[in-house]
Amino acid sequence: MTLQGLPQRLCTLKFWKRSKLKGTNALKRSINATRVPIEQKESIRWLQNV
């Protein structure tokens, strides 16, 4: 906040939660992570927040 009470920057928060998957370790072994589109990966959340 400035001395006049105006905000200097805007901030946004986005909350998310990981969904539990049965057999996650087996899934990791069967899927090549480099072939999965970024939209289907958890790392897309980093890009959405930038």
N, CA, C and O atoms as a GROMACS GRO file, in nm:
protein
  200
    1MET      N    1   0.084  -0.119   0.000
    1MET     CA    2   0.000   0.000   0.000
    1MET      C    3   0.088   0.125   0.000
    1MET      O    4   0.193   0.130   0.064
    2THR      N    5   0.043   0.223  -0.072
    2THR     CA    6   0.114   0.351  -0.072
    2THR      C    7   0.067   0.432   0.048
    2THR      O    8  -0.025   0.392   0.119
    3LEU      N    9   0.130   0.545   0.069
    3LEU     CA   10   0.090   0.632   0.179
    3LEU      C   11  -0.052   0.685   0.160
    3LEU      O   12  -0.119   0.722   0.257
    4GLN      N   13  -0.098   0.690   0.036
    4GLN     CA   14  -0.234   0.736   0.007
    4GLN      C   15  -0.337   0.623   0.020
    4GLN      O   16  -0.456   0.647   0.003
    5GLY      N   17  -0.292   0.501   0.050
    5GLY     CA   18  -0.383   0.389   0.068
    5GLY      C   19  -0.414   0.311  -0.058
    5GLY      O   20  -0.507   0.230  -0.060
    6LEU      N   21  -0.338   0.335  -0.164
    6LEU     CA   22  -0.360   0.264  -0.290
    6LEU      C   23  -0.273   0.139  -0.296
    6LEU      O   24  -0.159   0.140  -0.249
    7PRO      N   25  -0.325   0.032  -0.353
    7PRO     CA   26  -0.242  -0.089  -0.366
    7PRO      C   27  -0.133  -0.069  -0.471
    7PRO      O   28  -0.156  -0.006  -0.574
    8GLN      N   29  -0.014  -0.122  -0.443
    8GLN     CA   30   0.095  -0.111  -0.540
    8GLN      C   31   0.090  -0.224  -0.642
    8GLN      O   32   0.124  -0.204  -0.758
    9ARG      N   33   0.049  -0.340  -0.600
    9ARG     CA   34   0.044  -0.455  -0.689
    9ARG      C   35  -0.081  -0.537  -0.659
    9ARG      O   36  -0.140  -0.527  -0.552
   10LEU      N   37  -0.118  -0.617  -0.756
   10LEU     CA   38  -0.230  -0.708  -0.738
   10LEU      C   39  -0.178  -0.849  -0.714
   10LEU      O   40  -0.074  -0.888  -0.766
   11CYS      N   41  -0.251  -0.922  -0.635
   11CYS     CA   42  -0.211  -1.059  -0.601
   11CYS      C   43  -0.332  -1.151  -0.614
   11CYS      O   44  -0.443  -1.115  -0.576
   12THR      N   45  -0.308  -1.268  -0.668
   12THR     CA   46  -0.415  -1.367  -0.683
   12THR      C   47  -0.367  -1.498  -0.623
   12THR      O   48  -0.252  -1.538  -0.641
   13LEU      N   49  -0.456  -1.565  -0.554
   13LEU     CA   50  -0.427  -1.698  -0.500
   13LEU      C   51  -0.518  -1.799  -0.566
   13LEU      O   52  -0.635  -1.773  -0.593
   14LYS      N   53  -0.462  -1.915  -0.591
   14LYS     CA   54  -0.541  -2.024  -0.646
   14LYS      C   55  -0.509  -2.149  -0.564
   14LYS      O   56  -0.393  -2.190  -0.556
   15PHE      N   57  -0.610  -2.208  -0.505
   15PHE     CA   58  -0.592  -2.327  -0.424
   15PHE      C   59  -0.625  -2.450  -0.507
   15PHE      O   60  -0.718  -2.448  -0.586
   16TRP      N   61  -0.549  -2.557  -0.488
   16TRP     CA   62  -0.575  -2.682  -0.555
   16TRP      C   63  -0.533  -2.795  -0.465
   16TRP      O   64  -0.457  -2.778  -0.369
   17LYS      N   65  -0.584  -2.911  -0.497
   17LYS     CA   66  -0.554  -3.028  -0.417
   17LYS      C   67  -0.525  -3.144  -0.510
   17LYS      O   68  -0.587  -3.160  -0.615
   18ARG      N   69  -0.430  -3.224  -0.470
   18ARG     CA   70  -0.396  -3.343  -0.549
   18ARG      C   71  -0.503  -3.449  -0.530
   18ARG      O   72  -0.548  -3.474  -0.419
   19SER      N   73  -0.541  -3.510  -0.641
   19SER     CA   74  -0.635  -3.621  -0.630
   19SER      C   75  -0.556  -3.750  -0.610
   19SER      O   76  -0.453  -3.771  -0.673
   20LYS      N   77  -0.606  -3.833  -0.523
   20LYS     CA   78  -0.538  -3.960  -0.496
   20LYS      C   79  -0.573  -4.059  -0.604
   20LYS      O   80  -0.689  -4.076  -0.642
   21LEU      N   81  -0.471  -4.124  -0.654
   21LEU     CA   82  -0.489  -4.225  -0.757
   21LEU      C   83  -0.444  -4.359  -0.703
   21LEU      O   84  -0.338  -4.370  -0.641
   22LYS      N   85  -0.522  -4.460  -0.728
   22LYS     CA   86  -0.482  -4.594  -0.689
   22LYS      C   87  -0.380  -4.645  -0.790
   22LYS      O   88  -0.396  -4.626  -0.910
   23GLY      N   89  -0.277  -4.708  -0.741
   23GLY     CA   90  -0.175  -4.763  -0.829
   23GLY      C   91  -0.086  -4.659  -0.893
   23GLY      O   92  -0.041  -4.678  -1.006
   24THR      N   93  -0.061  -4.549  -0.823
   24THR     CA   94   0.018  -4.440  -0.879
   24THR      C   95   0.158  -4.485  -0.917
   24THR      O   96   0.209  -4.446  -1.023
   25ASN      N   97   0.221  -4.566  -0.834
   25ASN     CA   98   0.357  -4.610  -0.866
   25ASN      C   99   0.358  -4.697  -0.991
   25ASN      O  100   0.449  -4.685  -1.073
   26ALA      N  101   0.261  -4.782  -1.007
   26ALA     CA  102   0.253  -4.865  -1.127
   26ALA      C  103   0.226  -4.778  -1.250
   26ALA      O  104   0.278  -4.805  -1.358
   27LEU      N  105   0.145  -4.674  -1.231
   27LEU     CA  106   0.116  -4.583  -1.341
   27LEU      C  107   0.241  -4.509  -1.385
   27LEU      O  108   0.263  -4.489  -1.505
   28LYS      N  109   0.324  -4.468  -1.289
   28LYS     CA  110   0.449  -4.398  -1.323
   28LYS      C  111   0.542  -4.486  -1.405
   28LYS      O  112   0.611  -4.438  -1.494
   29ARG      N  113   0.543  -4.614  -1.375
   29ARG     CA  114   0.631  -4.706  -1.448
   29ARG      C  115   0.579  -4.733  -1.590
   29ARG      O  116   0.659  -4.760  -1.680
   30SER      N  117   0.449  -4.726  -1.609
   30SER     CA  118   0.392  -4.761  -1.739
   30SER      C  119   0.379  -4.643  -1.835
   30SER      O  120   0.358  -4.663  -1.954
   31ILE      N  121   0.391  -4.520  -1.785
   31ILE     CA  122   0.373  -4.401  -1.868
   31ILE      C  123   0.506  -4.327  -1.881
   31ILE      O  124   0.574  -4.302  -1.781
   32ASN      N  125   0.541  -4.294  -2.003
   32ASN     CA  126   0.660  -4.213  -2.028
   32ASN      C  127   0.622  -4.066  -2.008
   32ASN      O  128   0.546  -4.011  -2.089
   33ALA      N  129   0.672  -4.003  -1.904
   33ALA     CA  130   0.633  -3.866  -1.868
   33ALA      C  131   0.667  -3.764  -1.976
   33ALA      O  132   0.604  -3.658  -1.983
   34THR      N  133   0.764  -3.794  -2.060
   34THR     CA  134   0.800  -3.699  -2.165
   34THR      C  135   0.700  -3.701  -2.280
   34THR      O  136   0.702  -3.611  -2.364
   35ARG      N  137   0.615  -3.801  -2.285
   35ARG     CA  138   0.515  -3.812  -2.393
   35ARG      C  139   0.378  -3.758  -2.352
   35ARG      O  140   0.288  -3.750  -2.436
   36VAL      N  141   0.361  -3.723  -2.227
   36VAL     CA  142   0.233  -3.673  -2.178
   36VAL      C  143   0.225  -3.522  -2.204
   36VAL      O  144   0.320  -3.451  -2.171
   37PRO      N  145   0.117  -3.473  -2.262
   37PRO     CA  146   0.104  -3.329  -2.287
   37PRO      C  147   0.107  -3.249  -2.156
   37PRO      O  148   0.061  -3.297  -2.052
   38ILE      N  149   0.160  -3.128  -2.162
   38ILE     CA  150   0.174  -3.044  -2.042
   38ILE      C  151   0.039  -3.017  -1.977
   38ILE      O  152   0.031  -3.000  -1.855
   39GLU      N  153  -0.068  -3.013  -2.057
   39GLU     CA  154  -0.202  -2.986  -2.001
   39GLU      C  155  -0.249  -3.096  -1.908
   39GLU      O  156  -0.337  -3.073  -1.825
   40GLN      N  157  -0.193  -3.215  -1.920
   40GLN     CA  158  -0.233  -3.327  -1.836
   40GLN      C  159  -0.141  -3.347  -1.717
   40GLN      O  160  -0.162  -3.438  -1.637
   41LYS      N  161  -0.039  -3.264  -1.705
   41LYS     CA  162   0.057  -3.278  -1.596
   41LYS      C  163   0.028  -3.177  -1.485
   41LYS      O  164  -0.034  -3.074  -1.506
   42GLU      N  165   0.075  -3.210  -1.367
   42GLU     CA  166   0.059  -3.119  -1.254
   42GLU      C  167   0.140  -2.992  -1.273
   42GLU      O  168   0.105  -2.887  -1.218
   43SER      N  169   0.247  -2.999  -1.350
   43SER     CA  170   0.333  -2.882  -1.369
   43SER      C  171   0.265  -2.769  -1.446
   43SER      O  172   0.316  -2.657  -1.446
   44ILE      N  173   0.151  -2.795  -1.510
   44ILE     CA  174   0.077  -2.688  -1.577
   44ILE      C  175   0.033  -2.582  -1.477
   44ILE      O  176   0.014  -2.466  -1.514
   45ARG      N  177   0.017  -2.621  -1.353
   45ARG     CA  178  -0.026  -2.525  -1.249
   45ARG      C  179   0.078  -2.417  -1.227
   45ARG      O  180   0.044  -2.303  -1.194
   46TRP      N  181   0.205  -2.452  -1.244
   46TRP     CA  182   0.312  -2.351  -1.232
   46TRP      C  183   0.296  -2.246  -1.342
   46TRP      O  184   0.311  -2.126  -1.317
   47LEU      N  185   0.268  -2.291  -1.463
   47LEU     CA  186   0.253  -2.199  -1.574
   47LEU      C  187   0.128  -2.114  -1.561
   47LEU      O  188   0.128  -1.996  -1.596
   48GLN      N  189   0.021  -2.172  -1.510
   48GLN     CA  190  -0.104  -2.097  -1.493
   48GLN      C  191  -0.088  -1.986  -1.390
   48GLN      O  192  -0.153  -1.882  -1.401
   49ASN      N  193  -0.004  -2.006  -1.292
   49ASN     CA  194   0.015  -1.906  -1.187
   49ASN      C  195   0.113  -1.797  -1.226
   49ASN      O  196   0.116  -1.691  -1.162
   50VAL      N  197   0.191  -1.820  -1.328
   50VAL     CA  198   0.285  -1.716  -1.375
   50VAL      C  199   0.207  -1.616  -1.456
   50VAL      O  200   0.264  -1.519  -1.506
   0.00000   0.00000   0.00000
